[in-house]
Amino acid sequence: MKRTMINEIFFIRAVACLCVVLIHSMTMTQHNYELFRLTDELMYMFKLTIMFATPVFVMISEFLLSYSYPDKLPKAFWKKRILYILVPYIVMAVIYSAYPLLVGTGFTWGRFMELFFEKGFLGLWHGYFVLIIFQFYALHFLLKKYFDRFPALLMIGISLIVNMFYLAIYNFSWFHDFSFVAALRPYYKLPFLGWIFYFTVAYYAGKNIDIFLSFIQKYKYYLLAGAALTGMVPLLMRYNHIYSVVSSKRFDVVLYTFFIFCLLYLIARQLKKTPTIVMWISSSSYGIYLLHPLFQFNTIDFLQSMPFYTNFGVHILLLFIMGVGGPILVTYLLNKVPYGALIVGKFNAPKSSAPLKEKMKAS
């Protein structure tokens, strides 16, 4: 039996998507402006607080998969995801490999193939998260029977330890003297071990949705405190020069992401209806993720060609608006033409709807 759609996910996905675009808007601005040291540091600190974005987006994929198919995957599962997730990933890897050559140093097939291999197969670009999502699909297929056999808390606990330890190995220089660690460091974000906690907790939460909803409602104040405490850890680590890298692949972001996911779910459940703008962003989220840097790069070129100075705050705002609005428009228009969804993914026409709790009451 087909399960009820979870409208809370639209809100969570939209927030994660907007945070990713904002992070990149701020980073590109920092690269193009000589900012005061305090301003620059405050921007780094703020970005650390929203580094949950990509992990939450990845987490959503397994949450929905486990919720929608608690027993077994449908026959057309792989076909749809290859067509509308993997194919657009490859198309965009081609575009992002060719674009800098065509507008910059000059196109050569050798350099293009090198860039395409780095992006498409090694994940050395912003689209790497797709490779993580497909690992989640494979893990769901392979590990489901084992996850169902063991207690959820045990598996979640083991996954948390493995995930944090794996990331800590690459976060701290203490381990970099080991040759295998140094060799794999550029690619450490790709293996599922760096994301296994998100997979595990999302699997059990989606499969046991009623228990999950009861948990976040019962312990909402503990979740809020947990988010505040774990959110302080990366800030203190940077302030004390223990680990300063601004990244979602930090060991101290793992638990923080879980708390934020739960809090966003609680916020979404308070909405009587999901706002239309949220539905549009969520429906275009894959296209936004793939396309936003392209729009931001061109916005920067345009602003630099203007004969007037642009305040750095305005610069961030313009990059953010173009990084969200441009991809939404392109995703929408391409989905109006045959095979357009194979370029940027599917766009589902937004329909504002009540959260799951309202549907449960109605039924």
C-alpha positions as CSV (number, residue, x, y, z in Angstrom):
1,M,0.0,0.0,0.0
2,K,1.3,3.4,-0.9
3,R,2.1,5.5,2.1
4,T,1.0,9.1,2.7
5,M,3.4,11.8,1.3
6,I,5.5,13.5,4.0
7,N,5.1,17.2,3.3
8,E,7.5,18.1,6.1
9,I,10.3,16.9,3.9
10,F,9.6,19.7,1.4
11,F,10.4,22.3,4.1
12,I,13.5,20.5,5.3
13,R,14.8,20.0,1.7
14,A,14.2,23.7,0.9
15,V,16.0,24.9,4.0
16,A,19.0,22.6,3.2
17,C,19.0,23.7,-0.4
18,L,19.0,27.4,0.5
19,C,21.7,26.9,3.1
20,V,24.0,25.3,0.4
21,V,23.4,28.3,-2.0
22,L,24.1,30.8,0.9
23,I,27.3,29.0,1.9
24,H,28.6,29.2,-1.7
25,S,27.4,32.8,-2.0
26,M,29.4,33.8,1.1
27,T,32.5,31.8,0.1
28,M,32.6,33.3,-3.4
29,T,32.2,36.8,-1.9
30,Q,35.1,36.1,0.5
31,H,37.3,35.1,-2.4
32,N,36.5,38.3,-4.3
33,Y,36.7,40.9,-1.5
34,E,39.3,42.0,0.9
35,L,37.2,41.9,4.1
36,F,38.1,43.1,7.6
37,R,39.5,40.2,9.6
38,L,36.6,40.2,12.0
39,T,34.0,40.3,9.2
40,D,35.7,37.4,7.5
41,E,35.9,35.4,10.6
42,L,32.3,36.0,11.5
43,M,31.3,34.8,8.0
44,Y,33.3,31.6,8.6
45,M,31.6,31.1,11.9
46,F,28.2,31.6,10.5
47,K,28.9,29.1,7.7
48,L,29.9,26.6,10.3
49,T,26.4,26.8,11.8
50,I,24.7,25.9,8.5
51,M,27.1,23.1,7.5
52,F,24.3,20.6,8.1
53,A,22.9,21.5,4.7
54,T,24.4,18.8,2.5
55,P,24.2,16.0,5.1
56,V,20.6,16.8,5.7
57,F,19.9,16.7,1.9
58,V,21.6,13.3,1.7
59,M,19.8,12.1,4.8
60,I,16.5,12.9,3.2
61,S,17.1,10.5,0.4
62,E,17.3,7.5,2.7
63,F,14.6,8.7,5.0
64,L,12.1,8.9,2.1
65,L,13.3,5.6,0.7
66,S,12.9,3.7,4.0
67,Y,9.5,5.4,4.6
68,S,8.1,4.8,1.1
69,Y,9.3,1.3,0.7
70,P,9.5,-0.3,4.2
71,D,9.4,-3.9,2.8
72,K,11.0,-4.0,-0.6
73,L,12.0,-1.7,-3.5
74,P,9.7,-1.4,-6.5
75,K,10.7,-2.8,-9.9
76,A,11.2,0.6,-11.5
77,F,13.3,1.9,-8.6
78,W,16.7,1.9,-10.3
79,K,15.5,2.9,-13.7
80,K,13.9,6.2,-12.4
81,R,16.9,7.1,-10.3
82,I,19.4,6.4,-13.1
83,L,17.3,8.5,-15.6
84,Y,16.5,11.5,-13.4
85,I,19.4,11.6,-10.9
86,L,22.4,9.9,-12.4
87,V,22.0,11.1,-16.0
88,P,21.6,14.7,-15.0
89,Y,24.7,14.3,-12.8
90,I,26.7,13.1,-15.8
91,V,25.3,15.8,-18.0
92,M,26.3,18.5,-15.4
93,A,29.7,16.9,-14.9
94,V,30.2,17.4,-18.7
95,I,29.0,21.0,-18.6
96,Y,31.2,21.9,-15.6
97,S,34.2,20.2,-17.2
98,A,33.8,22.0,-20.5
99,Y,32.7,25.4,-19.3
100,P,35.9,26.7,-17.7
101,L,37.9,25.5,-20.7
102,L,35.5,27.2,-23.2
103,V,35.5,30.5,-21.4
104,G,39.1,30.4,-20.1
105,T,42.2,28.5,-21.0
106,G,40.9,26.9,-24.2
107,F,39.2,23.6,-24.9
108,T,41.3,20.5,-25.5
109,W,39.9,16.9,-25.4
110,G,42.7,15.8,-23.1
111,R,42.1,18.4,-20.5
112,F,38.3,18.0,-20.8
113,M,38.5,14.2,-20.2
114,E,40.8,14.8,-17.2
115,L,38.3,17.2,-15.6
116,F,35.3,15.0,-16.4
117,F,37.0,12.0,-14.7
118,E,37.8,14.1,-11.7
119,K,34.3,15.4,-11.4
120,G,32.2,12.5,-12.6
121,F,34.0,9.6,-11.0
122,L,36.2,11.1,-8.3
123,G,33.5,13.5,-7.1
124,L,35.9,16.5,-7.0
125,W,33.1,19.1,-7.5
126,H,29.9,20.3,-5.7
127,G,27.9,17.4,-7.3
128,Y,29.7,14.7,-5.3
129,F,26.7,14.2,-3.0
130,V,25.0,12.3,-5.8
131,L,27.6,9.5,-5.5
132,I,26.8,9.4,-1.8
133,I,23.1,9.1,-2.5
134,F,23.6,6.2,-4.9
135,Q,25.8,4.5,-2.3
136,F,22.8,4.9,0.1
137,Y,20.5,3.2,-2.5
138,A,23.0,0.3,-2.7
139,L,23.3,0.0,1.0
140,H,19.6,0.0,1.5
141,F,19.3,-2.9,-1.0
142,L,22.2,-4.8,0.6
143,L,21.9,-4.1,4.3
144,K,18.1,-3.9,4.9
145,K,17.7,-7.4,6.1
146,Y,20.6,-7.0,8.6
147,F,19.3,-3.7,9.8
148,D,15.9,-5.2,10.5
149,R,17.5,-8.0,12.4
150,F,19.4,-5.9,15.0
151,P,18.1,-3.3,17.5
152,A,17.9,0.2,16.1
153,L,19.8,1.9,18.9
154,L,22.7,-0.6,18.6
155,M,23.1,0.0,14.9
156,I,22.7,3.8,15.2
157,G,25.3,3.8,18.0
158,I,27.8,1.7,16.0
159,S,27.2,3.9,12.9
160,L,27.8,7.1,14.9
161,I,31.1,5.8,16.3
162,V,32.3,4.6,12.8
163,N,31.2,7.8,11.1
164,M,32.9,10.2,13.6
165,F,36.1,8.1,13.8
166,Y,36.4,7.9,10.0
167,L,36.0,11.7,9.6
168,A,38.3,12.4,12.6
169,I,41.1,10.4,10.8
170,Y,41.0,12.9,7.9
171,N,40.1,16.0,9.9
172,F,43.2,15.9,12.1
173,S,46.8,15.9,10.9
174,W,47.8,13.4,13.6
175,F,46.9,10.6,11.2
176,H,48.3,12.1,8.0
177,D,51.7,10.4,8.4
178,F,50.0,7.1,7.5
179,S,50.5,6.7,3.7
180,F,47.1,5.2,3.0
181,V,45.4,8.1,4.8
182,A,47.5,10.7,2.9
183,A,46.8,9.0,-0.4
184,L,43.0,8.9,0.1
185,R,42.7,12.3,1.7
186,P,41.5,14.1,-1.5
187,Y,38.7,11.6,-1.9
188,Y,37.8,10.8,1.7
189,K,34.4,12.4,1.4
190,L,33.2,9.8,-1.1
191,P,33.1,6.5,0.8
192,F,29.9,5.8,2.6
193,L,31.8,5.4,5.9
194,G,31.8,9.2,6.1
195,W,28.0,9.3,5.9
196,I,26.9,6.0,7.4
197,F,25.3,7.5,10.5
198,Y,23.0,9.6,8.4
199,F,22.0,6.5,6.5
200,T,21.4,4.5,9.6
201,V,19.4,7.0,11.5
202,A,17.4,8.0,8.4
203,Y,16.7,4.3,7.7
204,Y,15.2,3.6,11.1
205,A,13.4,7.0,11.3
206,G,11.7,6.6,7.9
207,K,10.8,2.9,8.5
208,N,9.4,3.6,11.9
209,I,7.9,7.0,11.3
210,D,5.4,6.9,14.2
211,I,8.1,6.1,16.7
212,F,10.3,8.9,15.2
213,L,7.5,11.4,15.4
214,S,6.7,10.5,19.0
215,F,10.4,10.7,19.8
216,I,11.0,14.2,18.4
217,Q,7.8,15.5,20.0
218,K,8.5,14.0,23.4
219,Y,12.2,15.1,23.5
220,K,11.9,18.4,21.6
221,Y,13.5,20.5,24.3
222,Y,16.4,18.0,24.6
223,L,16.8,18.2,20.8
224,L,16.9,21.9,21.0
225,A,19.6,21.8,23.7
226,G,21.5,19.1,21.8
227,A,21.5,21.3,18.7
228,A,22.8,24.3,20.7
229,L,25.5,22.3,22.4
230,T,26.7,20.4,19.4
231,G,26.5,23.5,17.3
232,M,28.9,25.3,19.6
233,V,31.6,22.6,19.2
234,P,32.7,23.5,15.7
235,L,32.7,27.1,16.6
236,L,34.9,26.5,19.7
237,M,37.2,24.2,17.7
238,R,37.8,27.0,15.2
239,Y,38.1,29.7,17.8
240,N,40.7,27.7,19.7
241,H,42.5,26.8,16.4
242,I,42.0,23.1,17.0
243,Y,40.3,22.4,13.7
244,S,39.4,25.4,11.5
245,V,38.2,24.0,8.2
246,V,34.7,25.1,7.3
247,S,33.2,21.9,5.9
248,S,30.3,19.5,6.3
249,K,32.8,16.6,6.4
250,R,33.7,17.4,10.0
251,F,33.4,14.8,12.7
252,D,31.7,17.4,15.0
253,V,29.0,18.1,12.5
254,V,27.5,14.6,12.5
255,L,25.4,14.8,15.7
256,Y,24.6,18.5,15.0
257,T,23.1,17.5,11.7
258,F,20.9,14.9,13.4
259,F,19.6,17.5,15.9
260,I,18.9,20.1,13.2
261,F,17.1,17.5,11.0
262,C,14.8,16.7,14.0
263,L,14.2,20.4,14.8
264,L,13.4,21.3,11.2
265,Y,10.9,18.4,11.1
266,L,9.3,19.8,14.3
267,I,9.1,23.3,12.7
268,A,7.6,21.9,9.5
269,R,4.9,20.1,11.5
270,Q,3.7,23.4,13.0
271,L,2.9,24.7,9.5
272,K,-0.8,24.3,8.6
273,K,0.2,24.4,4.9
274,T,3.6,24.3,3.2
275,P,4.2,27.7,1.6
276,T,4.1,27.7,-2.2
277,I,7.6,29.2,-2.4
278,V,8.9,26.4,-0.2
279,M,7.3,23.9,-2.6
280,W,8.9,25.5,-5.6
281,I,12.4,25.5,-4.0
282,S,12.0,21.9,-2.9
283,S,10.6,20.8,-6.3
284,S,13.6,22.4,-8.0
285,S,16.2,21.4,-5.3
286,Y,18.2,19.0,-7.5
287,G,18.4,21.5,-10.3
288,I,19.4,24.2,-7.8
289,Y,22.1,22.0,-6.3
290,L,23.5,21.3,-9.8
291,L,23.1,24.7,-11.4
292,H,23.6,27.3,-8.8
293,P,27.5,27.7,-9.1
294,L,27.1,28.3,-12.8
295,F,24.7,31.2,-12.2
296,Q,26.9,32.5,-9.4
297,F,30.1,32.4,-11.5
298,N,28.4,34.4,-14.3
299,T,26.8,36.9,-11.8
300,I,30.3,37.6,-10.4
301,D,31.6,38.2,-14.0
302,F,28.8,40.6,-14.6
303,L,29.3,42.5,-11.4
304,Q,33.0,42.8,-12.0
305,S,32.3,44.3,-15.4
306,M,30.2,47.0,-13.9
307,P,31.8,50.5,-13.5
308,F,30.6,50.8,-9.9
309,Y,31.5,49.2,-6.6
310,T,29.2,46.5,-5.2
311,N,29.0,46.3,-1.4
312,F,29.9,42.8,-0.2
313,G,26.5,42.3,1.5
314,V,24.8,43.2,-1.8
315,H,27.2,40.8,-3.5
316,I,26.2,37.9,-1.3
317,L,22.5,38.7,-1.7
318,L,22.7,38.9,-5.5
319,L,24.7,35.6,-5.7
320,F,22.1,34.0,-3.5
321,I,19.1,35.3,-5.5
322,M,20.6,34.3,-8.8
323,G,21.8,31.0,-7.3
324,V,18.2,30.1,-6.4
325,G,16.1,31.9,-8.9
326,G,18.1,31.1,-12.0
327,P,18.1,27.3,-11.5
328,I,14.4,27.2,-10.6
329,L,13.5,28.9,-13.8
330,V,15.8,26.7,-15.9
331,T,14.6,23.5,-14.2
332,Y,11.0,24.5,-14.7
333,L,11.5,25.4,-18.4
334,L,13.5,22.3,-19.2
335,N,10.9,20.1,-17.7
336,K,8.4,21.6,-20.2
337,V,10.4,20.1,-23.1
338,P,11.0,16.4,-24.0
339,Y,14.0,14.9,-22.2
340,G,14.6,18.2,-20.4
341,A,14.4,16.3,-17.0
342,L,17.4,14.3,-18.1
343,I,19.5,17.5,-17.9
344,V,18.5,18.9,-14.5
345,G,16.3,16.3,-12.9
346,K,12.5,16.2,-12.5
347,F,10.4,19.1,-11.5
348,N,7.2,18.2,-9.7
349,A,4.6,20.9,-9.9
350,P,4.2,22.4,-6.4
351,K,1.0,22.0,-4.5
352,S,0.8,23.5,-1.1
353,S,-0.4,20.8,1.3
354,A,-0.9,20.1,5.0
355,P,1.8,18.3,7.0
356,L,1.5,14.7,7.9
357,K,-0.1,15.3,11.3
358,E,-3.0,17.1,9.7
359,K,-3.6,14.3,7.2
360,M,-3.6,11.8,10.0
361,K,-6.3,13.8,11.8
362,A,-8.3,14.0,8.7
363,S,-8.2,10.3,8.2
